[in-house]
Amino acid sequence: MARIGKNLSFKLIATLLCLNMIGACQSVAGENDSTMIVQKSTQSTPPQIAHPISLLHPSGQGTHWVSYTNIDDAAQIALDPTGNIWTAGQGGVVRWDSQNKTYQIFTTSDGLPENYVTALAVAPDNKIWVGTHSGYIAEYDGNSWTTIKRKPGDIISCLAIAPDGAVWIGTNRGIDKFDGKNWNTYTTQQGILDNYIQSIAVTSTGKVWLGMIGGVSSFDGTIWKNKRLEKGKSVSGIIEAPDKTVWFESGDALVHFDGRQWKTFVTKGAFGSASSLAISPNGEVWLAGLGSGLVRFDENELRFIEYPIPDILCMAFSEDGALWLGGYRWGILHFNGKALDSYKAQDEPIGNSIISGAAASDGSLWFGTDQGASRFDGEHWKNYTTADGLSNNIVLSIAAAPDGAMWFGTEDGISTFNKGSWRSYKGKDGLTDRRILALAVTPDGTVWANSQTSLFRLDGDLWTAILPPASESIQTIGTRIDGGMWIATTNGLSGFDGQNWISIVLPVRAPILHIVQTGNRDLWIETMESGLFFISGQLWDQVSPENTQVITLDSDGLVKTSNASGNSTLNGRLWAVYGLGNGIPGNEIRAIAPGQDDNVWVVTDQGIFRPTDESWTNYSGPIMVGPDRFSPIVVDQQGSIWIGIPLGGLAKFTP
């Protein structure tokens, strides 16, 4: 269901100072082309403290999916004829009502094919079109979303709607045209300059312009024509002005085409590459970007005027001449030339790139992102960063201890959060390698951690390195029911009970991504591209770890053990492999997690599954796991399944 929030709006009063020309203009003329070097002018706008708006999360009962995303990154923006502002990014699509200060969030729970939306456009019939990172397009008619089937494998970079309603779709493999029934694809074989489309614009006459690295292509309905601009520059913005001329954003340059002549305006002492281009109703040209901030081009005086509003991802003008800006980590801004209104959500996870997760003993859920850590208590989110005491904002792993403490492995050390206080461990504390890939806490409270090169155990206040039986790179670790540890290396899987090591040799040599042992001692091993391996808990009844060195699982179904006395073969079906053609449709296992009934939940590229009565049940529902491999999964105390969608926030499934 869509999330709806209300604005407690605020104003950032911007005192705009007088602007002075800093440099001179230089013109290099050609027969039909001219290039001008323009130096910038700077304005200062001291902002005041911002107060965010509140966010009301969805709630419901029964079997359903709910998405939790962060909408602070607005990478796409568009205005519809009714005055609504639409934004999109990794958190889905948001409709902002500027009149009553409310907004509504649309995610996979509401019918989007995925939360990572990379393109957004408003059609002449007021319908909203979006394109996604995985190559889907969808249409919103005011009531529901409809996904349009198309060829897979593309990354959609931009969208534009022609006056006749045709949808032009820019991808990494050319440009597609969809007229509602038929598809046409254009690539370099049909005459365009490059297949990776950076931007699209369709003029009022129906002429199509494409921007790519090195230049632009235009289509009049019959043939394509190409124009090479400065080599190596990406044309990431195209827009038609009120006077029907066309402007292009190309790196640190602004290019104008009046139908006959091309003119290029380049900043001297560039303010940085822009990534967004907009033109006001009176014809003013504006540029924006992460590095450049907000910049206005004075066409009469040939100068660039900079406004100190940083980290802008997109922008668009409303009919009243006000400028709407989408930003990195701060939502959207409304700029009327003198003052700023800010619209920003709160009470949401800190980021959409979910890397890790774990359930705490108090029932709360913790998730690690590339922006910090987020805690969800069932109603509200609380976010933590290095400013609060976290060792590093990139949280690669999380583990819960029986005493209620939470442990976080980061790009730079380990942190623990216990009773409201943070503590961090780095090199001086025994961590000879501080990039911590995995954490595990045994039932007796012993904390284990691993980097790619080392296995660590916390002894008091110091970390002690434990040497595994093989000197291969360590991939991940997991706890054993008996209080020991499982360690996966590039050489295979090993178990450690505190004194003895036992090695398990799988039928294939494949990287191990996750290890899960359930309450009935069953062992589940997630591998990369080789399926899911299951070892029955009955195996341990027939194997004495202290007398066994190696367990070999043969592809013919036999289980063999070896020790100092020789080799032996065990009877019974004690292991199995699940993958393509054997219950799970595909070998691309994303994540596994123990359930509440000594079973597991498995996330694949095709959805979410669990084994039931010797078969697998699919609970995919309205969710796209996405093309990226890592998707952490957490089961809460109510039995709901939380899945990190790569670059798309979190999805919660209540069975």
Secondary structure, 3 states (H helix, E strand, C coil): CCEEEECCCEEEECCCCCCCCCCCCEEEECCCEEEEEEEEEECCCCCCCCCCCEEECCCCCCCEEEEECCCCCCCEEEECCCCCEEEEECCEEEEEECCCCEEEEECHHHCCCCCCEEEEEECCCCCEEEEECCCCEEEECCCCEEEECCCCCCCEEEEEECCCCCEEEEECCEEEEECCCCEEEECHHHCCCCCCCCEEEECCCCCEEEEEECEEEEECCCCEEEEECCCCCEEEEEEECCCCCEEEEECCEEEEECCCCEEEEEEECCCCCCCEEEECCCCCEEEEECCCEEEEEECCCCEEEEECCCCEEEEEECCCCCEEEEECCCCEEEECCCEEEEECCCCCCCCCCEEEEEECCCCCEEEEECCCEEEECCCCEEEECCCCCCCCCCEEEEEECCCCCEEEEECCEEEEEECCEEEEECHHHCCCCCCCCEEEECCCCCEEEECCCCEEEEECCEEEECCCCCCCCEEEEEECCCCCEEEEECCEEEEECCCCEEEEECCCCCCEEEEEECCCCCEEEEECCCCEEEECCCHHHHCCHHHCCEEEECCCCCEEEEECCEEEEECCCCEEEECCCCCCCCCCEEEEEECCCCCEEEEECCEEEEEECCEEEECCCCCCCCCCCCCCEEECCCCCEEEECCCCCEEEEEC
